Amino acid sequence: MKRPDALSALIASHHGRVPPRTGSLIVTVFGALVLPAGEALRLSDLQEWLAALEIDPGLVRTALSRLVQDGTLQRERDGKAAFYRLSPHAVADFESAGDLIFGRRLPQPTGELELLVIEDSGRRAALRAELGEQGFVPLAANLLIRPFWAGRMAADSTGCLALALQANANLARRARELWPLDALAMGYRAVIGHAEAVRAGIFTPEDARLARLMLVHEFRRIVLRDPFLPAALLPEDWPGRVARQAFDAALQHISG
């Protein structure tokens, strides 16, 4: 049976990136397919699914080894069969990402931003790196900023002076410099196109599972990089909300 055009387009989108990251796609498998079921995944099943997406089994084994080495996955054996499951420490991160991808718990910008002034100049580079992992971006050599979300845990500001800043027109003019809004908007628009094609398609159960995986992967790549800025800092035609609505509708369509 001919593969649905929407699924072919999603597969082509993955392979069109340089390089196509097999490890990232496997992470999506565990977030979109395995984690909700709470099960380990047999290596042969994973290779079969990804072979249908035109991914060589050797690339799958290499990517799995790296994910085991970095502590994301655990390898288990039952006789000759190999199984993989999320490591205990990775489960919380995957659940948090899933809340964002599937809309269970979304950031709620308040209109304010957190501004940190680095006072400990001897640790400037280390602090910039540590705070970057918490969503801060550099505004100047000793200034870091991130949007404030309702309920968001305050940053560890040891060595910094913490201030609050209201979103304003001056900051809005710099938003594209500080955050990758153009690239994110392009990604969201691509998701909208893929989601609309999926909603118009007819899928076998197997193709529906693969389409769900690839659509979640496309959306995950974008939404996990979204800083969720207050509306005052976003372009008027920001496609984030439309992309989420299209994504949700497409998932509902292929979930039956």
Buried (B, 14 or more C-beta within 10 A) or exposed (E): EEBBEBBEBBBEBBEEEEEBBBBBBBBBBBBBBBBEEEEBBBBEBBBEBBEBBEBEBEBBBEBBEEBBEEEBBBBEEEEEEBBBBBBEEBBEEBBEBBEBBBBEEEBEBBBBBBBBBBBEEEBBEEBBEBBEEBBBBBBEEBBBBBBBBEEBEEBEBEBBEEEEEEBEEEBBEEBEEBBBBEEBBEBBBBBBBBBBBBBEBEBEEEBBBBBBBBBBBBBBBBBEEBBBBBEBBBEEEBBBEBBBEBBBEBBEBBEE
